[in-house]
Amino acid sequence: MTFRWPVSIERVIEAPAQEVWEAISRPGHLELCHPFCARNPVKVWPGSESRDEIHYLSGWIFERRFCEWIEGTGYDLEIGRKGGGQSSVSWRITPVDNRSCRLRITVCPHGLQSIPVVVRWLPHLLWIRPLLGKYLDSVVRGVDWFVVRHEPVPRNAFGAHPWFSAKRSSLG
């Protein structure tokens, strides 16, 4: 049995849900709204067969393979290094009213899956969850920045991240 404890971050964005959807569903959108993205080359777009890459500032390259595309609402995808473990990611937009919405990103990380469950909780609680939460918070804030200001988010706009900003990373 696989235990993939999810990490979620949600943010209210002062823009209509459709405007947020248009931002996150356009090809190459991570270059505009992701503070740790250097490049976001697209292979296939749009829809449930979408494929792209995220080239992080740290030099890492992750592939994103979309599994479900829910027009106007969000999508589900798998992300990871080519040939490596894959984390499951869900992006969801929920309208609050006609002028604002919530954007929630949930990740079920693949890291630590080879460690016995009885000890896995400690590194998850002390290392994975806080750093992944910081990362996701920066990403949703980046989407907010782009949608509200209509300008690309600056790199590391909400602080550097040890996994995705630096030239070297502590996550193997």
Backbone torsions as a table, in degrees:
resi	resn	phi	psi	omega
1	MET	NA	136.5	-179.8
2	THR	-101.5	127.7	175.3
3	PHE	-107.0	111.0	-177.5
4	ARG	-119.5	80.2	-176.0
5	TRP	-60.2	120.2	-177.2
6	PRO	-75.5	151.5	171.8
7	VAL	-123.0	125.7	-177.2
8	SER	-126.7	146.3	172.4
9	ILE	-134.4	137.4	179.4
10	GLU	-130.8	144.4	-179.9
11	ARG	-144.1	138.3	172.4
12	VAL	-82.0	129.3	178.7
13	ILE	-113.6	129.5	-178.1
14	GLU	-81.3	66.8	177.1
15	ALA	-158.5	151.9	178.0
16	PRO	-60.8	149.6	-179.7
17	ALA	-55.1	-39.8	-179.2
18	GLN	-61.9	-36.9	179.1
19	GLU	-67.7	-39.2	177.1
20	VAL	-67.3	-42.2	177.5
21	TRP	-58.9	-45.5	179.4
22	GLU	-59.3	-35.4	179.4
23	ALA	-70.3	-44.4	-174.1
24	ILE	-86.9	-7.7	-179.7
25	SER	-106.0	1.4	178.5
26	ARG	-82.3	145.4	179.9
27	PRO	-62.0	136.5	178.5
28	GLY	73.6	17.3	-174.6
29	HIS	-60.7	-25.6	-177.6
30	LEU	-64.5	-27.0	176.8
31	GLU	-65.4	-22.2	-177.7
32	LEU	-95.6	-29.6	-170.4
33	CYS	-127.0	2.3	-177.2
34	HIS	-108.7	114.7	-173.9
35	PRO	-70.1	-9.8	179.3
36	PHE	-114.2	10.3	-177.3
37	CYS	-96.0	124.0	174.2
38	ALA	-87.1	-41.1	-179.6
39	ARG	-147.9	155.4	179.1
40	ASN	-140.6	66.7	-179.6
41	PRO	-65.6	137.5	-176.8
42	VAL	-103.3	134.1	176.7
43	LYS	-100.1	-47.3	179.2
44	VAL	-139.4	136.8	-179.3
45	TRP	-160.9	148.4	-11.5
46	PRO	-96.2	-172.4	173.9
47	GLY	103.3	-175.6	-173.3
48	SER	-70.4	-9.8	175.4
49	GLU	-100.4	11.2	-177.6
50	SER	-59.5	145.0	177.2
51	ARG	-142.1	135.2	172.0
52	ASP	-152.9	179.6	177.1
53	GLU	-126.9	151.7	169.7
54	ILE	-118.7	120.8	176.7
55	HIS	-98.3	108.0	-177.1
56	TYR	-77.5	158.7	176.7
57	LEU	-60.7	-25.3	179.9
58	SER	-74.7	-10.9	-177.4
59	GLY	101.7	-13.9	177.4
60	TRP	-67.5	148.5	174.6
61	ILE	-125.9	120.9	177.2
62	PHE	-113.3	143.6	173.4
63	GLU	-94.7	141.3	173.5
64	ARG	-115.5	125.5	178.3
65	ARG	-120.1	112.6	-176.2
66	PHE	-78.2	140.0	-178.4
67	CYS	-110.5	-34.9	-178.9
68	GLU	-141.7	138.9	-179.4
69	TRP	-128.4	112.4	-178.0
70	ILE	-109.6	98.5	-174.0
71	GLU	-50.4	125.3	177.4
72	GLY	82.4	-8.0	-173.8
73	THR	-121.2	-41.2	-178.0
74	GLY	157.9	-163.6	179.9
75	TYR	-158.7	162.9	174.7
76	ASP	-119.7	144.6	-178.7
77	LEU	-151.9	166.0	171.9
78	GLU	-111.8	139.0	-178.4
79	ILE	-136.5	142.7	176.2
80	GLY	170.8	176.8	176.0
81	ARG	-69.5	148.5	178.5
82	LYS	-57.0	124.9	-179.8
83	GLY	79.2	0.3	-178.5
84	GLY	-105.2	-173.8	177.5
85	GLY	-63.5	149.4	-177.1
86	GLN	-117.2	133.4	173.6
87	SER	-98.7	144.9	176.8
88	SER	-90.6	136.4	-178.1
89	VAL	-132.2	138.2	177.0
90	SER	-126.6	127.2	173.8
91	TRP	-110.0	127.9	179.2
92	ARG	-137.0	136.2	175.8
93	ILE	-111.4	129.5	177.0
94	THR	-125.7	120.5	178.3
95	PRO	-62.4	139.8	172.4
96	VAL	-96.9	-49.2	173.8
97	ASP	-154.4	-165.9	-176.0
98	ASN	-77.6	-3.2	-179.6
99	ARG	-119.3	-2.4	-178.4
100	SER	-152.8	162.8	180.0
101	CYS	-152.6	169.5	174.1
102	ARG	-107.3	136.4	171.5
103	LEU	-113.1	123.4	179.0
104	ARG	-120.9	131.0	172.6
105	ILE	-118.1	128.3	178.9
106	THR	-121.8	131.7	177.9
107	VAL	-122.1	131.6	169.1
108	CYS	-104.4	98.5	-172.3
109	PRO	-71.5	145.0	177.9
110	HIS	-83.4	-22.8	-178.2
111	GLY	-55.7	147.5	177.5
112	LEU	76.0	2.2	-177.4
113	GLN	-64.7	-23.1	-180.0
114	SER	-85.6	-6.6	179.7
115	ILE	-89.7	137.3	178.9
116	PRO	-54.7	139.8	-176.4
117	VAL	-55.2	-35.7	-176.1
118	VAL	-60.7	-26.7	178.2
119	VAL	-112.8	-10.4	-177.1
120	ARG	-63.2	-32.4	-175.3
121	TRP	-60.0	-34.1	-175.9
122	LEU	-66.6	-54.1	177.1
123	PRO	-65.1	-30.0	176.8
124	HIS	-63.9	-47.6	-177.3
125	LEU	-68.7	-39.9	-173.8
126	LEU	-91.9	-20.8	-172.8
127	TRP	-126.3	-60.9	-174.9
128	ILE	-63.9	-54.3	-175.4
129	ARG	-58.5	-49.5	-179.3
130	PRO	-64.8	-42.3	-177.7
131	LEU	-74.1	-36.2	175.9
132	LEU	-68.7	-37.5	176.0
133	GLY	-61.9	-42.3	177.9
134	LYS	-62.6	-43.1	178.2
135	TYR	-60.5	-51.2	-178.1
136	LEU	-63.5	-37.5	177.0
137	ASP	-60.9	-41.9	177.9
138	SER	-64.3	-37.6	-179.8
139	VAL	-67.7	-47.3	-179.7
140	VAL	-67.2	-34.0	175.0
141	ARG	-66.0	-34.5	176.6
142	GLY	-65.7	-40.6	176.0
143	VAL	-62.9	-45.4	177.5
144	ASP	-56.1	-48.5	179.9
145	TRP	-54.6	-52.0	-176.3
146	PHE	-64.0	-44.7	-176.6
147	VAL	-68.7	-42.9	-176.1
148	VAL	-77.6	-42.0	-175.9
149	ARG	-91.2	-16.5	-178.1
150	HIS	60.1	38.4	175.5
151	GLU	-146.8	149.6	-179.4
152	PRO	-59.4	144.7	177.8
153	VAL	-73.3	135.6	176.4
154	PRO	-66.1	150.4	177.6
155	ARG	-61.3	138.4	180.0
156	ASN	55.7	30.8	-174.2
157	ALA	-56.6	-29.9	-175.6
158	PHE	-114.0	22.8	-179.6
159	GLY	109.3	152.0	178.0
160	ALA	-71.4	157.5	177.7
161	HIS	-124.6	133.1	-175.9
162	PRO	-63.6	-24.5	179.9
163	TRP	-87.9	-35.9	-166.1
164	PHE	-118.0	-9.6	-179.1
165	SER	-98.4	-46.3	-172.1
166	ALA	-71.6	159.4	175.9
167	LYS	-69.9	-28.5	174.6
168	ARG	-118.2	149.0	-177.7
169	SER	-128.0	153.3	179.4
170	SER	-86.6	-6.9	179.7
171	LEU	-98.3	117.4	-176.1
172	GLY	-76.5	NA	NA
